[in-house]
Amino acid sequence: MNINPTLRGKLTVIARGEVSSPAISANGKVVVYNKFKDGETAVYRHEGEDTVKITNDGHASMHADVTADGSQVVFTRFSTNDPKEVGNWDIALWSQQDNSIKMISQEIGNEMSPKISDDGRVIVWDDDVDGKFGGNDIVKSVDGKREKVTESPSMDLFPVLSGDGTRLVFRRYGKGKSTIFIEDQNNVVKPYVEKKGSVIGPSLSYDGQTVIYADQSGDDEDLMKYDDRTGRTETVAGVGNVKETWGDLSGDGKTVTWTGLDFRKGSPADTNVYMLADGQQVQVTTAQGGSNSEAKISHDGKSMVWTWMDRENTANRILYKLELEP
């Protein structure tokens, strides 16, 4: 794996093995992720030179998100110690202050895809209600008080929260495609982005007024950006025969990272991480015998983390972090 020589900064290996689902704190100092090792999936926290396994209770835990200062980590945890036993996924919160884990929600169904605001006051997730997987409702907790954002026969999944916690977006499945809905700062739930085809993978700026998403209306996915203040939609990346997807947005809405699956030379696609900053688009990585994906950018736009995966051995993965110089 090579880094674009025009980019200056510090490249760090965060973790190796069966690692996935990285998230990065607003200032870029803390990275959280899950790792499957010795028959267990656990959540890890990396800061500086230290990596700590923060879930040690034998419960499978994954899909972590982190506050701005890295002091709180939210994740989904399986209710029984043995994944083969009957159980369900719940929402848990780790606190650095006393190295404790407390349960945020323990319902009958599967509660997954948690996100947390920068200050830790707001947590959102999806809930399939009856334990049959698929997802129906979006749920929110504000200062410990829980409320249903949606409660309908629609499949509402994968909530994304603005850094300030005032807005959230999610995917609603229906009529053979997905659209993006929003709960705005006035707690009004309404359609937000709808196209001819499906729209997926939204990411919000800190104030939630800017969103990026992948539009599947054309022959391949294009990455789009919508500014709610101006009502303007622009194409971030839309190269033919390249799927631009899994985008992430900095806090000020100006820096974008995404994964590009380039099929122009055939299959399998060349899969790499890209970035748009200061109006310039850069291919960050060049894959060698593998793929680079799942890029996440810190809110300050100065650090990014992503996953490299060996094509011949998908259990061989590396989490990289790049700290960009000004």
Beta strands, then each sheet from edge to edge (+ up, - down):
strand 1: 2-3
strand 2: 9-24
strand 3: 30-37
strand 4: 40-47
strand 5: 50-53
strand 6: 61-66
strand 7: 72-78
strand 8: 89-95
strand 9: 100-105
strand 10: 111-116
strand 11: 122-127
strand 12: 137-142
strand 13: 145-148
strand 14: 155-161
strand 15: 168-174
strand 16: 177-183
strand 17: 189-193
strand 18: 199-204
strand 19: 210-215
strand 20: 222-227
strand 21: 232-237
strand 22: 242-249
strand 23: 256-262
strand 24: 270-277
strand 25: 280-283
strand 26: 285-286
strand 27: 290-297
strand 28: 303-310
strand 29: 317-324
sheet 1: 1+ 26-
sheet 2: 5+ 4- 3+ 2- 29+ 28- 27+
sheet 3: 6+ 7- 8+ 9-
sheet 4: 10+ 11- 12+ 13-
sheet 5: 14+ 15- 16+ 17-
sheet 6: 18+ 19- 20+ 21-
sheet 7: 22+ 23- 24+ 25-
end
